[in-house]
Amino acid sequence: MTAEVIIRFTNWAARSNVYDLHFKKNLGIRVNLDLTQYRRATLQDSREFLKTNNLKGYVYANSQCNLIVRDASKDQNAQNGKRKFEHFEEFKQFASGLKIDSQFHKRRPHRE
């Protein structure tokens, strides 16, 4: 049985610790980030733009609910491979430098 709960945090560190669980695998709980409607729509539009244009990158919301675009052709720790953005136009400026890869957004078969 599951239930949704809303938690009010008394400090930022506690909030960050719980939101970091969103990125962990194989947990018995699921933590959804509390994005505004605007950020959620911008995130969805950005993902669709990458997929439609076959760009080798992805977007996500980090534990502070910032929208991040990452160039998947660069090293994961590369500073110039990630950029925070607030608006779709900012995202498109960074996305214009991404490589085209028609296979990147194709679903890979699940391995057991």
Phi, psi and omega in degrees: 000140179236159177211143175273142177226150174248130183242133174258120183269146180268346177208160185292325181297317179296317178300313181298320179298318179289316181295332176296336177296336179303330185263358180277152180258154173056045175259155178279356179236161177234130180245120177260137178286146182268080180272148173290163178301322180296313180294320179298316179294319179296319177299313180296315179298321180294317178298317179296321179299315179299315182293315181297322183264008178054042181269140184273083179188172176212163180236151180203168174253129180277183185293345174265010179067020173279143176275132184233135171250136181234133176280111184285350179273355179254162177304140184301331181268359182294126182295322181279001178271352181231148175210136175279142176218153180252326186235156181300325179295322175298317179300314183297326177297315179290319183295336180295341179266000181281149178285152176268130179214104186293343182263349188298318185265008176285141178291131176268145178298143180289131177260141178252000000 
